[in-house]
Amino acid sequence: MLLYLLAAAVDQSAAVEPPPALRPSQPPHNYLKPPPATCGRGDADEVVVCGATDARYRLQPMDGKKYAEAPIRAQKKFGPDTLDIGGKQTTVGGFPSNRYMLSFTIPF
């Protein structure tokens, strides 16, 4: 064991370099080095944002129908029957009239 360690200490090139089959063809990437800046500098009171103009990274308009609040409807089932209460706004003689309707539905 001691002889193996001495041989490795004396012949350091064999211990440090990988065999030719495992040696990379290109030098390894340095991910800690930031990429070079491709945009100009702004004034002291400006914020400059550099980036690609790729459409997949842009915010898309929200779908109003998808995130619209569902109307509130009070409904209670009693077996196959349904008790339901809802509101309705109409005009009677030019004046607004708020109405509440209670309905009991029986399937037949």
C-alpha positions in Angstrom: 0.0 0.0 0.0 2.8 2.4 0.9 4.6 1.5 -2.3 1.5 2.4 -4.3 1.2 5.8 -2.6 4.9 6.5 -3.2 4.6 5.5 -6.9 1.6 7.8 -7.3 3.4 10.7 -5.6 6.5 10.3 -7.8 4.5 9.8 -11.1 2.0 12.6 -10.6 1.2 13.0 -14.4 -0.4 9.5 -14.4 -2.5 10.3 -11.4 -3.8 13.7 -12.6 -4.4 13.2 -16.3 -7.2 10.9 -17.5 -6.5 8.4 -20.2 -6.9 9.6 -23.8 -10.3 7.9 -24.2 -11.8 9.9 -21.3 -10.0 13.2 -22.0 -12.6 15.9 -23.2 -12.1 17.2 -26.7 -12.9 20.8 -25.6 -12.0 22.6 -22.4 -14.6 22.6 -19.7 -17.1 25.4 -19.6 -16.7 28.1 -16.9 -20.2 28.6 -15.7 -19.1 31.1 -13.1 -17.9 33.6 -15.7 -20.8 35.9 -16.8 -21.5 36.3 -20.5 -20.2 39.5 -22.2 -22.7 42.3 -22.1 -24.4 42.9 -25.5 -26.3 46.0 -24.7 -25.3 49.6 -24.0 -25.0 51.3 -20.7 -27.7 53.7 -19.5 -27.5 56.9 -17.5 -27.2 56.8 -13.7 -31.0 57.2 -13.3 -32.0 54.6 -15.9 -32.5 50.8 -15.6 -31.2 48.9 -18.6 -32.5 45.3 -19.1 -30.6 43.1 -21.6 -32.2 40.1 -23.0 -33.4 38.2 -26.0 -36.6 39.2 -27.8 -37.9 35.7 -27.7 -41.7 35.6 -27.7 -41.9 32.6 -25.4 -40.6 34.7 -22.5 -43.0 37.5 -22.9 -46.2 37.8 -20.8 -49.3 36.8 -22.6 -52.6 38.6 -22.1 -54.8 36.9 -19.5 -57.9 35.1 -20.5 -60.7 37.0 -18.8 -63.2 34.1 -19.1 -60.9 31.6 -17.5 -60.3 33.7 -14.4 -63.7 35.4 -14.1 -65.5 34.8 -10.8 -68.3 32.4 -11.0 -71.7 33.8 -10.0 -72.8 33.0 -6.5 -75.7 30.6 -6.4 -77.2 29.2 -3.3 -78.3 25.6 -4.0 -79.1 22.7 -1.8 -80.0 19.1 -2.8 -82.6 17.1 -1.0 -82.2 13.7 -2.6 -83.2 14.1 -6.3 -84.9 17.5 -5.5 -83.2 20.9 -5.5 -83.9 24.0 -3.4 -82.5 27.1 -5.2 -82.4 30.8 -4.4 -81.2 33.5 -6.8 -81.4 37.2 -7.5 -82.6 39.1 -10.6 -82.5 42.8 -11.4 -85.2 44.3 -13.7 -86.8 47.6 -14.3 -90.5 48.3 -13.5 -91.9 51.6 -14.7 -88.4 53.0 -15.3 -87.2 52.1 -11.8 -84.8 49.3 -10.9 -86.3 46.4 -9.1 -84.2 43.8 -7.3 -86.0 40.4 -7.0 -85.1 37.3 -5.1 -86.6 34.0 -6.2 -86.8 30.8 -4.2 -87.5 27.7 -6.3 -87.9 24.1 -5.4 -87.3 21.8 -8.4 -88.7 18.2 -8.5 -87.5 16.1 -11.5 -90.2 14.0 -13.2 
